[in-house]
């Protein structure tokens, strides 16, 4: 565990964050308060999915979206 004063941590913030990747860092303020900095790995986004190979063109995809929207709007008109 590394301990820094508030002033030291402020001046060396990039170093402090790099050290926090491997061990806990504590920052002490003049009034006696202490704060811990702990590195957390970010979770992957649920939108981070692998791509797929397809022979569909942009025109094919836009046409499918257009048809789907037309069907949806027709269903809502009939209700």
N, C-alpha and C positions, 0 to 999 in steps of 0.2 A: 504494500500500500504506500502510495506517495502522498505527501502532505504539502500543500502550498498555502501561502497567505493569499488573500483576495487579490492584492496588488500583483503578486508574482503570477498568479493564474491569469489575470487580465493581460499582463504583458506577454505571456507565453501561451496564449490560448491554444494555438495550433499544436504546440508540443504537448500540452496537457491532454488534449483530445486524442492525440496519437498514443500517448502512454495509457490512456484509459481503455484502449483496445485490448491491452494485455493484463491490466491490473486496475484495481479500484484506486481512484484519486479522490482525496479529501481536500476541500478548500475551507480554510478557517477565516472567519471575519474577526475584526478587532473586538467586537462585543462578546466573543466566545462561541457564536453560532458556527456549526460545521455543516457542510453539504458534501454529499458523495456524488461522484460522476462515475456511472457504470455504462459501459458500451453494450448496446443491444443491437443485434443483427436485425435488419429490416425484413419484414415478412414479404413474400412475393405478392404482387397484386393478383387478384382473381382474374384480371384481364390479361395477365401475362401467360398466354397460351401459345403453343407452337402453331405455326401456319400449316395449311394443307395445300396439296397440289391439286389443281383442277384445270379442266380445259375450258371452263366458263369464261367468257369475255366480260368486260365491263358492261357491254350492251346487253348480254344475257342476264346479268344480275339486275341491272336497272329495269329490264322488262319484267322479271319475276317480282320485283318489289312493286312495280306499277300494277301488275295483275292482282297481287295480294291486296293492295290498297283498294282497288276497284271492288273486289269481292267483299271486303270488310265494309265499305261504305254502302254497298247494295244490301247487305244483311241488316244494317242499322236502319235503312230507309223503310224496310218491310216491317219492322217492329212497331 
